[in-house]
Amino acid sequence: MKTTHDPETGERDAREAEASKLTQDRLRSYLGNRFQQPVRVEEIRQLTGKTRGADALKKFGYGRPFLVKCRTGDVERSLLFHRIRQNGFGREREDDRAAAVWLDFRTFNRLPRHVAAEDMIVRISNGDLRSIVNG
């Protein structure tokens, strides 16, 4: 997708802005691919607060984690999504953020009694979500 971006104003064209939105359809598609079967999303909500559904997904763009409760067949699942945003604490560049996510992923799965990190995902240019751990 060809996009334009003005580095001085930070403005992006409409196609890039639309592709950058996380939607319930994109989330459902990722989950279906992740679990290799249809997924019924039962709830999406901000981890803290009362924001739900599409509004919780929008706040994720600002770095707020959200919880997804879904069902695959007879299995109920609760999944937490967290995003690392650019900040002045060693996460100014994309490679800094990628390294932090990779370190968290590897560390969480080695800590006793810690909730396991199951996947790391990226958003590709058309806005879809893809796993970088599970293929």
N, CA, C and O of each residue as an XYZ file, in Angstrom:
540
protein
N       0.837     -1.161      0.000
C       0.000      0.000      0.000
C       0.895      1.242      0.000
O       1.763      1.377      0.863
N       0.698      2.117     -0.927
C       1.458      3.359     -1.009
C       0.793      4.380     -0.092
O      -0.405      4.643     -0.201
N       1.572      4.941      0.797
C       1.038      5.939      1.711
C       1.928      7.160      1.695
O       3.078      7.115      1.259
N       1.375      8.238      2.175
C       2.170      9.436      2.330
C       2.173      9.799      3.799
O       1.193      9.582      4.512
N       3.271     10.346      4.234
C       3.421     10.718      5.628
C       4.252     11.981      5.679
O       5.337     12.043      5.102
N       3.753     12.972      6.358
C       4.485     14.225      6.515
C       5.196     14.176      7.860
O       4.544     14.305      8.896
N       6.529     13.991      7.874
C       7.247     13.844      9.140
C       7.191     15.081     10.029
O       7.364     14.977     11.243
N       6.952     16.244      9.440
C       6.899     17.457     10.253
C       5.587     17.577     11.009
O       5.577     18.024     12.155
N       4.483     17.186     10.389
C       3.188     17.300     11.054
C       2.714     15.980     11.646
O       1.825     15.962     12.498
N       3.312     14.863     11.191
C       2.887     13.555     11.661
C       1.620     13.064     10.992
O       1.085     12.026     11.380
N       1.122     13.791      9.986
C      -0.117     13.400      9.326
C       0.115     12.257      8.347
O       1.135     12.194      7.660
N      -0.855     11.364      8.305
C      -0.817     10.243      7.369
C      -2.025     10.358      6.463
O      -3.005     11.022      6.800
N      -1.950      9.707      5.308
C      -3.118      9.755      4.443
C      -4.196      8.814      4.984
O      -3.931      8.016      5.883
N      -5.382      8.905      4.448
C      -6.546      8.175      4.959
C      -6.369      6.662      4.869
O      -6.807      5.942      5.767
N      -5.736      6.163      3.804
C      -5.551      4.705      3.660
C      -4.661      4.161      4.768
O      -4.953      3.107      5.331
N      -3.591      4.858      5.084
C      -2.702      4.398      6.148
C      -3.400      4.482      7.495
O      -3.253      3.583      8.322
N      -4.153      5.544      7.727
C      -4.874      5.686      8.991
C      -5.891      4.562      9.164
O      -6.035      4.023     10.261
N      -6.597      4.202      8.092
C      -7.585      3.122      8.162
C      -6.907      1.780      8.411
O      -7.397      0.983      9.211
N      -5.799      1.519      7.745
C      -5.085      0.248      7.916
C      -4.496      0.123      9.316
O      -4.278     -0.991      9.792
N      -4.234      1.246      9.985
C      -3.624      1.191     11.310
C      -4.634      0.887     12.410
O      -4.235      0.633     13.546
N      -5.926      0.906     12.106
C      -6.956      0.647     13.110
C      -7.067     -0.844     13.406
O      -7.111     -1.671     12.494
N      -7.112     -1.168     14.673
C      -7.371     -2.537     15.081
C      -8.882     -2.688     15.192
O      -9.529     -1.974     15.958
N      -9.436     -3.611     14.434
C     -10.886     -3.826     14.441
C     -11.204     -5.201     15.012
O     -10.333     -6.064     15.122
N     -12.466     -5.384     15.372
C     -12.899     -6.677     15.884
C     -12.750     -7.757     14.819
O     -12.410     -8.895     15.142
N     -12.995     -7.424     13.566
C     -12.827     -8.404     12.489
C     -11.365     -8.834     12.360
O     -11.083    -10.020     12.188
N     -10.444     -7.889     12.440
C      -9.017     -8.230     12.355
C      -8.583     -9.076     13.551
O      -7.796    -10.011     13.407
N      -9.094     -8.744     14.712
C      -8.784     -9.516     15.911
C      -9.340    -10.936     15.792
O      -8.638    -11.901     16.092
N     -10.582    -11.069     15.360
C     -11.206    -12.381     15.190
C     -10.440    -13.215     14.157
O     -10.246    -14.415     14.352
N     -10.016    -12.600     13.086
C      -9.256    -13.299     12.056
C      -7.926    -13.808     12.626
O      -7.554    -14.959     12.399
N      -7.213    -12.954     13.363
C      -5.960    -13.386     13.995
C      -6.212    -14.573     14.923
O      -5.485    -15.565     14.873
N      -7.234    -14.476     15.767
C      -7.510    -15.555     16.723
C      -7.881    -16.853     16.016
O      -7.468    -17.931     16.443
N      -8.655    -16.759     14.941
C      -9.000    -17.948     14.170
C      -7.765    -18.617     13.596
O      -7.656    -19.843     13.611
N      -6.829    -17.817     13.089
C      -5.568    -18.359     12.576
C      -4.723    -18.931     13.710
O      -4.094    -19.977     13.555
N      -4.712    -18.253     14.832
C      -3.902    -18.678     15.979
C      -4.349    -20.042     16.498
O      -3.520    -20.904     16.790
N      -5.671    -20.234     16.613
C      -6.198    -21.467     17.193
C      -6.656    -22.477     16.138
O      -7.131    -23.561     16.477
N      -6.512    -22.120     14.862
C      -6.834    -23.018     13.748
C      -8.273    -23.526     13.779
O      -8.548    -24.670     13.417
N      -9.188    -22.659     14.217
C     -10.608    -22.977     14.196
C     -11.399    -21.689     14.395
O     -10.846    -20.683     14.842
N     -12.681    -21.712     14.069
C     -13.484    -20.500     14.255
C     -13.491    -20.061     15.717
O     -13.495    -20.882     16.634
N     -13.493    -18.758     15.902
C     -13.470    -18.172     17.238
C     -14.688    -17.270     17.399
O     -14.995    -16.461     16.523
N     -15.367    -17.416     18.512
C     -16.463    -16.502     18.840
C     -15.967    -15.572     19.946
O     -15.727    -16.011     21.071
N     -15.816    -14.301     19.625
C     -15.381    -13.310     20.604
C     -16.609    -12.926     21.434
O     -17.605    -12.432     20.904
N     -16.518    -13.160     22.733
C     -17.644    -12.895     23.620
C     -17.529    -11.560     24.324
O     -18.540    -10.943     24.660
N     -16.302    -11.106     24.551
C     -16.124     -9.832     25.249
C     -14.752     -9.258     24.930
O     -13.755     -9.978     24.864
N     -14.727     -7.954     24.737
C     -13.482     -7.198     24.616
C     -13.630     -6.036     25.577
O     -14.590     -5.269     25.498
N     -12.685     -5.912     26.474
C     -12.764     -4.781     27.399
C     -11.381     -4.326     27.805
O     -10.418     -5.093     27.816
N     -11.318     -3.052     28.138
C     -10.072     -2.490     28.635
C      -9.738     -3.207     29.935
O     -10.635     -3.504     30.724
N      -8.473     -3.488     30.166
C      -8.078     -4.239     31.351
C      -8.507     -3.516     32.621
O      -9.009     -4.140     33.556
N      -8.312     -2.217     32.657
C      -8.797     -1.434     33.788
C      -9.821     -0.455     33.250
O      -9.665      0.048     32.137
N     -10.824     -0.184     33.985
C     -11.865      0.722     33.541
C     -13.038     -0.021     32.952
O     -13.116     -1.247     33.030
N     -13.953      0.728     32.360
C     -15.203      0.151     31.877
C     -15.333      0.151     30.362
O     -16.385     -0.211     29.835
N     -14.286      0.549     29.654
C     -14.358      0.634     28.203
C     -14.442     -0.759     27.603
O     -13.711     -1.666     28.000
N     -15.367     -0.923     26.614
C     -15.589     -2.234     26.006
C     -15.643     -2.110     24.487
O     -15.788     -1.021     23.931
N     -15.519     -3.279     23.830
C     -15.719     -3.379     22.389
C     -14.748     -2.540     21.579
O     -13.552     -2.488     21.866
N     -15.290     -1.883     20.557
C     -14.463     -1.105     19.634
C     -13.722      0.021     20.354
O     -12.606      0.372     19.972
N     -14.339      0.589     21.396
C     -13.654      1.657     22.139
C     -12.422      1.130     22.865
O     -11.419      1.837     22.961
N     -12.480     -0.104     23.380
C     -11.305     -0.708     24.034
C     -10.201     -0.931     23.010
O      -9.024     -0.728     23.308
N     -10.580     -1.350     21.801
C      -9.575     -1.545     20.748
C      -8.934     -0.215     20.370
O      -7.731     -0.152     20.112
N      -9.732      0.842     20.337
C      -9.193      2.161     20.003
C      -8.187      2.609     21.069
O      -7.128      3.141     20.736
N      -8.513      2.397     22.334
C      -7.600      2.806     23.402
C      -6.318      1.987     23.398
O      -5.283      2.445     23.883
N      -6.382      0.766     22.846
C      -5.183     -0.056     22.693
C      -4.164      0.689     21.837
O      -2.960      0.589     22.073
N      -4.639      1.427     20.856
C      -3.752      2.234     20.015
C      -2.994      3.277     20.803
O      -1.949      3.758     20.363
N      -3.516      3.633     21.973
C      -2.837      4.592     22.848
C      -2.036      3.887     23.933
O      -1.531      4.533     24.852
N      -1.914      2.544     23.832
C      -1.075      1.803     24.756
C      -1.806      1.163     25.919
O      -1.160      0.634     26.824
N      -3.126      1.191     25.927
C      -3.866      0.587     27.034
C      -4.161     -0.879     26.739
O      -4.711     -1.187     25.682
N      -3.812     -1.786     27.639
C      -4.059     -3.210     27.403
C      -5.548     -3.534     27.398
O      -6.349     -2.830     28.012
N      -5.909     -4.607     26.700
C      -7.298     -5.050     26.723
C      -7.367     -6.559     26.871
O      -6.433     -7.286     26.533
N      -8.510     -7.007     27.389
C      -8.771     -8.413     27.632
C      -9.805     -8.899     26.628
O     -10.804     -8.224     26.378
N      -9.563    -10.064     26.058
C     -10.515    -10.688     25.135
C     -10.961    -12.002     25.757
O     -10.134    -12.839     26.121
N     -12.255    -12.175     25.875
C     -12.816    -13.461     26.271
C     -13.449    -14.041     25.020
O     -14.289    -13.410     24.378
N     -13.028    -15.261     24.684
C     -13.514    -15.870     23.457
C     -13.702    -17.367     23.671
O     -13.311    -17.928     24.694
N     -14.309    -17.985     22.678
C     -14.579    -19.419     22.726
C     -14.142    -20.042     21.407
O     -14.468    -19.548     20.328
N     -13.398    -21.138     21.520
C     -13.045    -21.953     20.362
C     -13.612    -23.336     20.649
O     -13.110    -24.051     21.516
N     -14.661    -23.712     19.920
C     -15.335    -24.969     20.222
C     -15.909    -24.904     21.630
O     -16.682    -23.999     21.944
N     -15.535    -25.858     22.481
C     -16.007    -25.885     23.863
C     -15.026    -25.245     24.837
O     -15.248    -25.280     26.048
N     -13.949    -24.664     24.329
C     -12.905    -24.099     25.183
C     -13.104    -22.595     25.334
O     -13.164    -21.859     24.348
N     -13.207    -22.150     26.593
C     -13.259    -20.716     26.885
C     -11.837    -20.226     27.088
O     -11.031    -20.890     27.739
N     -11.532    -19.067     26.533
C     -10.188    -18.502     26.648
C     -10.271    -17.051     27.090
O     -11.199    -16.330     26.723
N      -9.296    -16.633     27.881
C      -9.120    -15.229     28.256
C      -7.717    -14.832     27.829
O      -6.737    -15.449     28.247
N      -7.621    -13.814     27.005
C      -6.336    -13.392     26.445
C      -6.125    -11.909     26.715
O      -7.041    -11.101     26.567
N      -4.920    -11.570     27.107
C      -4.567    -10.185     27.357
C      -3.671     -9.693     26.234
O      -2.703    -10.361     25.870
N      -3.986     -8.542     25.689
C      -3.170     -7.915     24.649
C      -2.560     -6.643     25.227
O      -3.243     -5.816     25.829
N      -1.253     -6.517     25.023
C      -0.523     -5.360     25.535
C       0.383     -4.831     24.430
O       0.961     -5.602     23.663
N       0.498     -3.537     24.359
C       1.310     -2.884     23.331
C       2.330     -1.974     24.000
O       2.019     -1.271     24.961
N       3.535     -1.998     23.487
C       4.555     -1.081     23.997
C       4.598      0.134     23.076
O       4.806      0.016     21.868
N       4.400      1.280     23.667
C       4.400      2.527     22.911
C       5.759      3.205     23.001
O       6.546      2.950     23.912
N       6.009      4.064     22.042
C       7.224      4.873     22.033
C       7.222      5.782     23.253
O       6.211      6.412     23.562
N       8.361      5.850     23.949
C       8.484      6.770     25.069
C       9.952      7.125     25.266
O      10.815      6.610     24.554
N      10.234      7.971     26.194
C      11.596      8.430     26.431
C      12.379      7.571     27.397
O      13.424      8.000     27.886
N      11.904      6.367     27.689
C      12.570      5.505     28.663
C      13.219      4.302     27.976
O      13.031      3.164     28.406
N      13.975      4.551     26.915
C      14.668      3.484     26.218
C      13.837      2.823     25.141
O      14.202      1.763     24.634
N      12.715      3.444     24.786
C      11.856      2.858     23.749
C      11.539      3.887     22.675
O      10.416      3.960     22.176
N      12.535      4.673     22.331
C      12.334      5.710     21.328
C      12.244      5.136     19.922
O      11.498      5.645     19.085
N      13.006      4.073     19.661
C      13.080      3.517     18.307
C      12.330      2.193     18.239
O      12.133      1.519     19.250
N      11.916      1.836     17.018
C      11.182      0.579     16.826
C      11.990     -0.628     17.269
O      11.442     -1.553     17.869
N      13.290     -0.632     16.981
C      14.102     -1.783     17.379
C      14.210     -1.890     18.896
O      14.318     -2.998     19.421
N      14.184     -0.763     19.616
C      14.170     -0.790     21.082
C      12.893     -1.462     21.590
O      12.930     -2.286     22.504
N      11.767     -1.094     20.983
C      10.484     -1.669     21.406
C      10.410     -3.156     21.067
O       9.909     -3.951     21.862
N      10.906     -3.530     19.893
C      10.908     -4.950     19.513
C      11.771     -5.763     20.477
O      11.393     -6.868     20.866
N      12.915     -5.229     20.858
C      13.793     -5.924     21.808
C      13.119     -6.065     23.166
O      13.244     -7.106     23.812
N      12.410     -5.038     23.604
C      11.718     -5.101     24.895
C      10.617     -6.155     24.878
O      10.451     -6.896     25.847
N       9.869     -6.226     23.789
C       8.810     -7.225     23.675
C       9.406     -8.629     23.657
O       8.895     -9.531     24.320
N      10.478     -8.813     22.905
C      11.119    -10.132     22.835
C      11.644    -10.548     24.216
O      11.470    -11.697     24.622
N      12.280     -9.627     24.931
C      12.788     -9.929     26.265
C      11.639    -10.286     27.206
O      11.736    -11.256     27.957
N      10.552     -9.513     27.172
C       9.382     -9.826     28.008
C       8.848    -11.211     27.688
O       8.572    -12.000     28.593
N       8.702    -11.508     26.404
C       8.163    -12.800     25.981
C       9.017    -13.939     26.520
O       8.493    -14.896     27.090
N      10.324    -13.839     26.343
C      11.230    -14.901     26.792
C      11.277    -14.989     28.323
O      11.347    -16.086     28.877
N      11.238    -13.852     28.999
C      11.336    -13.830     30.455
C      10.060    -14.328     31.124
O      10.128    -15.138     32.048
N       8.901    -13.859     30.676
C       7.633    -14.242     31.315
C       7.462    -15.751     31.332
O       6.913    -16.303     32.286
N       7.926    -16.420     30.288
C       7.730    -17.860     30.190
C       8.740    -18.659     31.012
O       8.678    -19.888     31.042
N       9.658    -17.980     31.671
C      10.637    -18.661     32.532
C      10.444    -18.348     34.008
O      11.093    -18.955     34.860
N       9.568    -17.417     34.318
C       9.345    -17.051     35.713
C       8.366    -18.017     36.368
O       7.318    -18.311     35.793
N       8.687    -18.512     37.552
C       7.752    -19.413     38.231
C       6.437    -18.704     38.532
O       6.424    -17.552     38.965
N       5.345    -19.400     38.299
C       3.981    -18.935     38.604
C       3.583    -17.652     37.880
O       2.628    -16.990     38.285
N       4.298    -17.293     36.820
C       3.932    -16.109     36.036
C       3.031    -16.536     34.882
O       3.208    -17.611     34.309
N       2.092    -15.708     34.557
C       1.228    -15.983     33.405
C       2.097    -16.060     32.161
O       2.940    -15.194     31.928
N       1.889    -17.095     31.368
C       2.708    -17.301     30.175
C       2.342    -16.319     29.066
O       1.173    -15.994     28.861
N       3.357    -15.862     28.366
C       3.146    -15.094     27.142
C       2.992    -16.115     26.019
O       3.883    -16.938     25.809
N       1.887    -16.073     25.304
C       1.613    -17.091     24.291
C       2.062    -16.712     22.892
O       2.329    -17.596     22.079
N       2.152    -15.442     22.591
C       2.453    -15.040     21.230
C       2.942    -13.604     21.220
O       2.721    -12.847     22.165
N       3.601    -13.250     20.152
C       3.945    -11.862     19.848
C       3.381    -11.603     18.462
O       3.569    -12.403     17.546
N       2.699    -10.499     18.316
C       2.071    -10.220     17.027
C       2.521     -8.866     16.505
O       2.918     -7.978     17.259
N       2.444     -8.744     15.191
C       2.712     -7.479     14.519
C       1.515     -7.148     13.648
O       0.744     -8.022     13.251
N       1.384     -5.882     13.366
C       0.356     -5.452     12.431
C       1.046     -5.186     11.103
O       1.950     -4.354     11.023
N       0.620     -5.893     10.059
C       1.245     -5.718      8.750
C       0.622     -4.518      8.045
O      -0.311     -3.906      8.565
N       1.133     -4.179      6.867
C       0.779     -2.919      6.206
C      -0.714     -2.758      5.920
O      -1.207     -1.630      5.885
N      -1.451     -3.862      5.715
C      -2.884     -3.711      5.460
C      -3.708     -3.684      6.742
O      -4.934     -3.593      6.686
N      -3.044     -3.762      7.907
C      -3.722     -3.676      9.190
C      -4.004     -5.014      9.852
O      -4.406     -5.054     11.015
N      -3.801     -6.115      9.127
C      -4.036     -7.446      9.714
C      -2.962     -7.753     10.752
O      -1.869     -7.188     10.727
N      -3.301     -8.660     11.664
C      -2.393     -9.099     12.713
C      -1.742    -10.406     12.313
O      -2.407    -11.283     11.763
N      -0.449    -10.552     12.579
C       0.294    -11.763     12.259
C       1.192    -12.130     13.435
O       1.780    -11.261     14.079
N       1.286    -13.422     13.702
C       2.173    -13.928     14.724
C       3.608    -13.914     14.216
O       3.862    -14.226     13.053
N       4.545    -13.553     15.084
C       5.958    -13.681     14.720
C       6.605    -14.798     15.514
O       7.811    -15.016     15.404
N       5.817    -15.513     16.316
C       6.310    -16.642     17.084
C       5.792    -17.947     16.503
O       6.537    -18.913     16.342
N       4.512    -17.958     16.194
C       3.846    -19.196     15.772
C       3.627    -19.290     14.273
O       2.838    -20.116     13.813
N       4.304    -18.470     13.519
C       4.208    -18.568     12.056
C       3.118    -17.844     11.495
O       2.935    -17.850     10.278
